[in-house]
Amino acid sequence: MPENDNYVVKRLAGKLVIRQNERVKILAVSDQVEDRIYALSSSGHFKDVELILGCGDLPYEYLEYLVTMLNVPLFYVPGNHDPKFDTGSAATRVQGGSSLDLKTVRHKKFLIGGFGGCIRYRPDGINQDTQSEAYARAFAMLPKLLINRIQFGRPLDILISHSPPFDIHDDTDLAHNGLKALNWLIRLTKPRYHFHGHTHFFKNNIMNAETTIGITKIINVFPYKTINVNF
């Protein structure tokens, strides 16, 4: 039986093993409210979307609207224009969603991890880190990634972040430099997908929205994209 969209055939210990694919359609959003989204979501255009991923810098009311209309899980990370998370303040989190900043979650068979914020470009900036600080935050994810590796045989399938990796989809100004810690995380965990925002396509020097590094497809989802993911 050949491999197709619904089944994967593998040879294990000399035997053919047929495994049915797990598939999920994702709506990924970042950085800019799109009026078109309101019309599309209310008309049923996203009726087959099973998961929303937020990559930062969007009004939380916008994300809450998407959760309400689509009635599917939402995982998100904060951007540099989002409020600093405070356990005592409902205004610092998305009602009906789950922040994945420095966390991992298993949705169906997919392992998803999150990394919020961007490069520090203001001394008092919220959700901003120096390259060294970003590495320290990434190192804090290691126990969770190790548990995933032991339990499921891999650390991650999907990584979401606000910032792009360094020198991949980033820009020349300091505020939009990528984070080197993300390059390290991608090399370490080898996710199949990395979704990010933060950089916009208003300048001619930002051209590519998709780049493949090893087995990882890196996608700038600004302002929104629908992606079919198979496992």
N, C-alpha and C positions, 0 to 999 in steps of 0.2 A: 504494500500500500504506500504510495508516494506521499511526501509531505505536501499539505495544502493549507488553506486558510483556517480549517477547522480542526486538523489533527497534526500532530508531530510524531514521526516515527523515529525511534532511536534503537541502536543495538547495545544492549547492556548484558554483560556476561554471556555473550554469544547468542542472546535471544532478542528478537524484535519486540520492542515495547511500543504500544500505540497509546499516546496520551492526547486527550482532547485539549485544544488550546483554550486558555482563558483570555477573554477579550474585554476591553473596557474603552468606551469613548469618553474622552476628557475635554472639558472646556477649561482652558487656561487663560487667565486674564492678568493684566498688569498696567499700572501707571496712568491710564487715561480712561475716563468714563466715555463710553460709546453710546450715543443716543440710539443707534441702530439695535443695540443689544436689547433695549426695552421692547421694541417692536418684535424682534425675532423671538424673544423668550415668551411673550404673551401670545404669539401666533402658533406656538408649538414647534418652532423650527429646531429647538434643542431637545425634543422629546426623547431622543435616544441617547442623550448625554447621561452618563452614570456617575460622574465625579467632576467636581469643580476644584481647580487648583489656583490659588491666588498668589501671585509673585510680587506683591507689594505696591505701595503708593496708590492705593485706591480708597475712596471713602468707604468706611465700613457699612454705611447704609446701602451702598451699591452692592456689596457682597451679600448683605442680608437679603436684599431684593432677589438676587439670583438664587439663593438657597430657598427662599419662599416659593418662587415661581417654578423652579426645576425639581424641588423636593428630593435632592440628592445630597450626599455628604460633601462638605467643603473643608479642605485643608489649605492653610495659607501661611505665609511668612510676612513679617513686617518690612516695610521699606523705610528709607531715611526721612520720608515725610509723614510717616505714621506715628501715632503716640507710643511712648515707652510703656510697655506692659506693666500694669499695676493690679495685683490680685484683688485689691479693694475697690477697683473702679471698673464698672461695666463699660464705660466709654472707651477703654483701652483694649477691648477684644470684640470680635465679631460674634454677635448672638447667632447661635445655630451652627457656628463653624468651630474648627479646632486649629489652634496655632501649632505649627510644626517646627518652630524655631529651635534648633539643636535637638530635635526629637526624631523618632522614627515611628512608623505605624504600618500595620499590615492591613491593606484593603483588598478583599478577596485574596488573591495569591500574590499581590504586588506589594513589595516593600518600598515605602516612600519615606524619604528623609528631607528635612528642611534646614535652611541656613539663611537667616534674615540679615538685613542691613547692607551697608556699602562701605566704601573706603572713607576714612575720616578726612573731610575737607574743611570743617569748621571746628574750632576747639570745643564749642559747646553743643555740637551736633548730636541729635538723637538718633539712635540706631546706626551709629557710625563707628568704625574701628580703624586703627592703623593696621598695616599688614601684619605686624607682630601680634596685635590683639586678636585679629581674625584667626591667626594660626592657633592661638590659645583656645578660642571658642571651638574651632574645629577639633582640636585634641580632646575636648570635653565630650565629643560624640563617640569616642573610641569604644567605651564599654558597651554602648548600645549596638554599635556596628559589629563588635565581636560576638555578642549574643546572637545577633541575626545570622552571622556566619556559622556559628555552631548549630543553631536550631534549624536554619533553612538552607544552609550550604552556600550562602552569598550574603553580602552586607546590605546591598540596596539594588532595587530595580529602577527607581526614579528618584532623582534629586531635584528639589525646587529651591530656588534662591531668588533674592531681589537682584543682587549684583551679578554681572557676568564674571567668568573667570578672567584672570589677567591675560591681556593680549588676544582675547577671543571675544568678539562682538563689543569690546569696550571702546572708549573714545579717548581723545588726546588730552582733554582738560582733566584736572585733578579729580573733580567731583564724579567723573564717570570712568575713572581708571578701574579695571577689574581687580578682584581679590585673588592673590596667589594661593590663599588657603583653599579656594575652590578647585584650582588646578590639582592641588595635592589630594583633596577628597576624591576627585574624579579618578586620579591614578590609583588611589588606594582601593576604592569601592567598585570601580568599573560598572557604574549603572548603565542601563541601556538608554536612558534618557536623562537629560538635564534641561529643565525649563527655567528661564530667568526673565527678568525685565530690566528696568533702570535706564537702558540706553534706547533712544528714540530714533526714528528714521527721518529726522528733519534735516540732517546734514548729508552731503554727498559722500563723506568719508565713512559712513556706516552703511554698508551695502548688503552684507549677507545676514540672513536671519537664521540660517542653519549651517552648522559645521559638525563634521564627524571626527572624533578623536578616538582611535582604537575602536571599541565596540559602542562608544557613547555618542549618541546624537544630541548635540547641544542646540537648543532652539530658543531664540528670543521671541517671546510670545506677545510682545507689545503690538497692539493694545489687547488683542485676544486671538486665540487660535483654537480650533477643534482638532484633536489628534486621536486617531485610533491606535491603541496600544495592545499588542498581543503578547502573551506569555506562553 
